[in-house]
Amino acid sequence: MVDQLRRSTRLMEVLAAIVLGLGLWWLHSLSPSLTAVPVVSHPIVVLDPGHGGRDPGALSRSGLMEKHVNLAIAHAVARFLRANGVTVYLTRMKDQGPSSFHQYSVQQDLIARSRFAEKFSATVFVTIHSNWEPSHSARGPIVYYDAGSPSSAQLAAEVAKALVPLLGYDRPTRPIRQLVLQQVTMPAINVEVGFLSHSHDAALLATSHYQINLASAITHGILSYLRSRGWLH
């Protein structure tokens, strides 16, 4: 009788070990699908006001600095996006560059901006600049996108479309190869908000009213893209 009980106990222990092993194997087999779930469940936009600090960017004839225009518009876009439930980070919050290197270089500055976007796992990356060209004839915003990214092209198209009511005409987006756009893994665009080399553009960009209108249009385009990709309802 004792031997029979011992055999029964041993059998139960073996069965329990088998069940435990099967359970562990089942959990392990699920691990790839579990780790494939995105960590970020809401959209994050990284805005990059171009230049800053020792780098003023373009300069209008009246002395308007690109770095100030870019920052003002980026702050306005950030406010509008946050009002729509989007998490926003800026590569710089004031008149300074994002690079932590003591000796400034354009390449290090651009890499610091792209690393910032990667650090926060941005859904999209939008760098904001003001244009300049020597003939002083070109004017109006242009939206550039990372040439090797179809999703960047779609984001650029949405922002360009949103700018049409403000401009009164449709300016096609343009593919470009820029280091700051190429260094990120998310959809990335460069919104050149106007030409500081053009007297009329420069006069408009100096006013908070026009800056707000530009920011509103850029925001609308970003939101349209996020909704088209299912990030927002």
Contacts in CASP RR format, 6 or more apart in sequence:
PFRMAT RR
TARGET T0000
AUTHOR 0000-0000-0000
METHOD contacts of the structure
MODEL  1
MVDQLRRSTRLMEVLAAIVLGLGLWWLHSLSPSLTAVPVVSHPIVVLDPG
HGGRDPGALSRSGLMEKHVNLAIAHAVARFLRANGVTVYLTRMKDQGPSS
FHQYSVQQDLIARSRFAEKFSATVFVTIHSNWEPSHSARGPIVYYDAGSP
SSAQLAAEVAKALVPLLGYDRPTRPIRQLVLQQVTMPAINVEVGFLSHSH
DAALLATSHYQINLASAITHGILSYLRSRGWLH
39 121 0 8 1.000
40 121 0 8 1.000
40 123 0 8 1.000
42 85 0 8 1.000
42 86 0 8 1.000
42 87 0 8 1.000
42 231 0 8 1.000
43 86 0 8 1.000
43 87 0 8 1.000
43 123 0 8 1.000
43 124 0 8 1.000
43 226 0 8 1.000
43 231 0 8 1.000
43 232 0 8 1.000
44 86 0 8 1.000
44 87 0 8 1.000
44 88 0 8 1.000
44 89 0 8 1.000
44 120 0 8 1.000
44 121 0 8 1.000
44 122 0 8 1.000
44 123 0 8 1.000
45 81 0 8 1.000
45 86 0 8 1.000
45 87 0 8 1.000
45 88 0 8 1.000
45 89 0 8 1.000
45 122 0 8 1.000
45 123 0 8 1.000
45 124 0 8 1.000
45 125 0 8 1.000
45 126 0 8 1.000
45 222 0 8 1.000
46 88 0 8 1.000
46 89 0 8 1.000
46 90 0 8 1.000
46 91 0 8 1.000
46 116 0 8 1.000
46 117 0 8 1.000
46 120 0 8 1.000
46 122 0 8 1.000
46 124 0 8 1.000
46 125 0 8 1.000
46 126 0 8 1.000
47 74 0 8 1.000
47 77 0 8 1.000
47 78 0 8 1.000
47 88 0 8 1.000
47 89 0 8 1.000
47 90 0 8 1.000
47 91 0 8 1.000
47 126 0 8 1.000
47 127 0 8 1.000
47 128 0 8 1.000
48 74 0 8 1.000
48 90 0 8 1.000
48 91 0 8 1.000
48 92 0 8 1.000
48 113 0 8 1.000
48 116 0 8 1.000
48 117 0 8 1.000
48 125 0 8 1.000
48 126 0 8 1.000
48 127 0 8 1.000
48 128 0 8 1.000
48 180 0 8 1.000
49 67 0 8 1.000
49 70 0 8 1.000
49 71 0 8 1.000
49 73 0 8 1.000
49 74 0 8 1.000
49 75 0 8 1.000
49 90 0 8 1.000
49 91 0 8 1.000
49 92 0 8 1.000
49 128 0 8 1.000
50 57 0 8 1.000
50 66 0 8 1.000
50 67 0 8 1.000
50 70 0 8 1.000
50 71 0 8 1.000
50 91 0 8 1.000
50 92 0 8 1.000
50 113 0 8 1.000
50 127 0 8 1.000
50 128 0 8 1.000
50 129 0 8 1.000
51 57 0 8 1.000
51 66 0 8 1.000
51 67 0 8 1.000
51 70 0 8 1.000
51 97 0 8 1.000
51 129 0 8 1.000
52 67 0 8 1.000
52 70 0 8 1.000
52 71 0 8 1.000
52 92 0 8 1.000
52 95 0 8 1.000
52 96 0 8 1.000
52 97 0 8 1.000
53 67 0 8 1.000
53 95 0 8 1.000
53 96 0 8 1.000
53 97 0 8 1.000
54 97 0 8 1.000
54 104 0 8 1.000
55 67 0 8 1.000
55 97 0 8 1.000
55 104 0 8 1.000
55 106 0 8 1.000
55 109 0 8 1.000
56 65 0 8 1.000
56 66 0 8 1.000
56 67 0 8 1.000
57 65 0 8 1.000
57 66 0 8 1.000
57 67 0 8 1.000
57 130 0 8 1.000
58 65 0 8 1.000
58 66 0 8 1.000
58 130 0 8 1.000
58 131 0 8 1.000
58 132 0 8 1.000
58 196 0 8 1.000
58 197 0 8 1.000
59 65 0 8 1.000
59 66 0 8 1.000
59 132 0 8 1.000
59 196 0 8 1.000
60 196 0 8 1.000
60 197 0 8 1.000
60 199 0 8 1.000
60 202 0 8 1.000
60 205 0 8 1.000
60 206 0 8 1.000
61 199 0 8 1.000
61 202 0 8 1.000
62 202 0 8 1.000
62 203 0 8 1.000
62 206 0 8 1.000
64 196 0 8 1.000
64 202 0 8 1.000
64 205 0 8 1.000
64 206 0 8 1.000
66 129 0 8 1.000
66 130 0 8 1.000
66 132 0 8 1.000
66 196 0 8 1.000
67 95 0 8 1.000
68 95 0 8 1.000
69 130 0 8 1.000
69 193 0 8 1.000
69 196 0 8 1.000
69 205 0 8 1.000
69 206 0 8 1.000
69 211 0 8 1.000
70 128 0 8 1.000
70 129 0 8 1.000
70 130 0 8 1.000
70 193 0 8 1.000
71 92 0 8 1.000
71 94 0 8 1.000
71 95 0 8 1.000
72 208 0 8 1.000
72 211 0 8 1.000
73 128 0 8 1.000
73 193 0 8 1.000
73 211 0 8 1.000
73 214 0 8 1.000
73 215 0 8 1.000
73 218 0 8 1.000
74 90 0 8 1.000
74 128 0 8 1.000
75 90 0 8 1.000
76 211 0 8 1.000
76 212 0 8 1.000
76 214 0 8 1.000
76 215 0 8 1.000
76 216 0 8 1.000
77 88 0 8 1.000
77 126 0 8 1.000
77 128 0 8 1.000
77 215 0 8 1.000
77 218 0 8 1.000
77 219 0 8 1.000
77 222 0 8 1.000
78 88 0 8 1.000
78 90 0 8 1.000
79 215 0 8 1.000
80 215 0 8 1.000
80 216 0 8 1.000
80 219 0 8 1.000
81 88 0 8 1.000
81 219 0 8 1.000
81 222 0 8 1.000
81 223 0 8 1.000
82 88 0 8 1.000
84 219 0 8 1.000
84 223 0 8 1.000
84 232 0 8 1.000
85 232 0 8 1.000
86 222 0 8 1.000
86 223 0 8 1.000
86 226 0 8 1.000
86 232 0 8 1.000
89 116 0 8 1.000
89 120 0 8 1.000
89 122 0 8 1.000
91 97 0 8 1.000
91 98 0 8 1.000
91 112 0 8 1.000
91 113 0 8 1.000
91 116 0 8 1.000
91 117 0 8 1.000
92 98 0 8 1.000
97 109 0 8 1.000
97 112 0 8 1.000
98 109 0 8 1.000
98 112 0 8 1.000
98 113 0 8 1.000
98 116 0 8 1.000
99 108 0 8 1.000
99 109 0 8 1.000
99 111 0 8 1.000
99 112 0 8 1.000
100 112 0 8 1.000
101 108 0 8 1.000
101 112 0 8 1.000
107 179 0 8 1.000
110 178 0 8 1.000
110 179 0 8 1.000
110 180 0 8 1.000
110 183 0 8 1.000
111 179 0 8 1.000
111 180 0 8 1.000
111 183 0 8 1.000
113 127 0 8 1.000
113 180 0 8 1.000
114 125 0 8 1.000
114 179 0 8 1.000
114 180 0 8 1.000
114 181 0 8 1.000
114 183 0 8 1.000
114 184 0 8 1.000
115 183 0 8 1.000
117 125 0 8 1.000
117 184 0 8 1.000
117 186 0 8 1.000
117 188 0 8 1.000
118 184 0 8 1.000
118 185 0 8 1.000
122 184 0 8 1.000
122 186 0 8 1.000
123 186 0 8 1.000
123 187 0 8 1.000
123 226 0 8 1.000
123 231 0 8 1.000
124 155 0 8 1.000
124 186 0 8 1.000
124 187 0 8 1.000
124 188 0 8 1.000
124 189 0 8 1.000
124 222 0 8 1.000
124 225 0 8 1.000
124 226 0 8 1.000
125 181 0 8 1.000
125 184 0 8 1.000
125 186 0 8 1.000
125 187 0 8 1.000
125 188 0 8 1.000
125 189 0 8 1.000
126 159 0 8 1.000
126 188 0 8 1.000
126 189 0 8 1.000
126 190 0 8 1.000
126 191 0 8 1.000
126 218 0 8 1.000
126 222 0 8 1.000
127 180 0 8 1.000
127 181 0 8 1.000
127 188 0 8 1.000
127 189 0 8 1.000
127 190 0 8 1.000
127 191 0 8 1.000
128 190 0 8 1.000
128 191 0 8 1.000
128 193 0 8 1.000
128 218 0 8 1.000
129 190 0 8 1.000
129 191 0 8 1.000
129 192 0 8 1.000
129 193 0 8 1.000
130 192 0 8 1.000
130 193 0 8 1.000
130 194 0 8 1.000
130 195 0 8 1.000
130 196 0 8 1.000
130 205 0 8 1.000
131 138 0 8 1.000
131 140 0 8 1.000
131 142 0 8 1.000
131 192 0 8 1.000
131 193 0 8 1.000
131 194 0 8 1.000
131 195 0 8 1.000
131 196 0 8 1.000
131 197 0 8 1.000
132 195 0 8 1.000
132 196 0 8 1.000
132 197 0 8 1.000
133 195 0 8 1.000
133 197 0 8 1.000
134 197 0 8 1.000
135 197 0 8 1.000
136 197 0 8 1.000
136 198 0 8 1.000
136 199 0 8 1.000
137 198 0 8 1.000
138 195 0 8 1.000
138 197 0 8 1.000
138 198 0 8 1.000
139 194 0 8 1.000
139 195 0 8 1.000
139 198 0 8 1.000
139 200 0 8 1.000
139 201 0 8 1.000
140 167 0 8 1.000
140 171 0 8 1.000
140 193 0 8 1.000
140 194 0 8 1.000
140 195 0 8 1.000
140 198 0 8 1.000
140 201 0 8 1.000
141 163 0 8 1.000
141 167 0 8 1.000
141 171 0 8 1.000
141 191 0 8 1.000
141 192 0 8 1.000
141 193 0 8 1.000
141 194 0 8 1.000
141 214 0 8 1.000
142 171 0 8 1.000
142 173 0 8 1.000
142 174 0 8 1.000
142 192 0 8 1.000
142 194 0 8 1.000
143 156 0 8 1.000
143 159 0 8 1.000
143 160 0 8 1.000
143 163 0 8 1.000
143 171 0 8 1.000
143 173 0 8 1.000
143 174 0 8 1.000
143 189 0 8 1.000
143 190 0 8 1.000
143 191 0 8 1.000
143 192 0 8 1.000
144 156 0 8 1.000
144 173 0 8 1.000
144 174 0 8 1.000
144 175 0 8 1.000
144 176 0 8 1.000
144 178 0 8 1.000
144 181 0 8 1.000
144 189 0 8 1.000
144 190 0 8 1.000
144 191 0 8 1.000
144 192 0 8 1.000
145 152 0 8 1.000
145 153 0 8 1.000
145 155 0 8 1.000
145 156 0 8 1.000
145 173 0 8 1.000
145 174 0 8 1.000
145 175 0 8 1.000
145 176 0 8 1.000
145 181 0 8 1.000
145 188 0 8 1.000
145 189 0 8 1.000
145 190 0 8 1.000
146 152 0 8 1.000
146 175 0 8 1.000
146 176 0 8 1.000
146 177 0 8 1.000
146 178 0 8 1.000
146 181 0 8 1.000
146 182 0 8 1.000
146 184 0 8 1.000
146 187 0 8 1.000
146 188 0 8 1.000
146 189 0 8 1.000
147 175 0 8 1.000
147 176 0 8 1.000
147 177 0 8 1.000
148 175 0 8 1.000
149 187 0 8 1.000
149 188 0 8 1.000
151 187 0 8 1.000
152 181 0 8 1.000
152 187 0 8 1.000
152 188 0 8 1.000
152 189 0 8 1.000
153 173 0 8 1.000
153 175 0 8 1.000
154 187 0 8 1.000
154 225 0 8 1.000
154 228 0 8 1.000
155 187 0 8 1.000
155 188 0 8 1.000
155 189 0 8 1.000
155 222 0 8 1.000
155 225 0 8 1.000
156 173 0 8 1.000
156 189 0 8 1.000
157 173 0 8 1.000
158 221 0 8 1.000
158 222 0 8 1.000
158 224 0 8 1.000
158 225 0 8 1.000
158 228 0 8 1.000
159 189 0 8 1.000
159 191 0 8 1.000
159 217 0 8 1.000
159 218 0 8 1.000
159 221 0 8 1.000
159 222 0 8 1.000
159 225 0 8 1.000
160 170 0 8 1.000
160 171 0 8 1.000
160 172 0 8 1.000
160 173 0 8 1.000
161 170 0 8 1.000
161 221 0 8 1.000
161 224 0 8 1.000
162 217 0 8 1.000
162 218 0 8 1.000
162 220 0 8 1.000
162 221 0 8 1.000
162 224 0 8 1.000
163 171 0 8 1.000
163 214 0 8 1.000
163 217 0 8 1.000
163 218 0 8 1.000
164 170 0 8 1.000
165 217 0 8 1.000
166 213 0 8 1.000
166 214 0 8 1.000
166 217 0 8 1.000
176 190 0 8 1.000
178 190 0 8 1.000
180 188 0 8 1.000
180 190 0 8 1.000
181 188 0 8 1.000
181 189 0 8 1.000
181 190 0 8 1.000
187 225 0 8 1.000
191 218 0 8 1.000
193 205 0 8 1.000
193 214 0 8 1.000
194 201 0 8 1.000
194 205 0 8 1.000
195 201 0 8 1.000
195 202 0 8 1.000
196 202 0 8 1.000
196 205 0 8 1.000
204 210 0 8 1.000
205 211 0 8 1.000
223 232 0 8 1.000
226 232 0 8 1.000
227 233 0 8 1.000
END
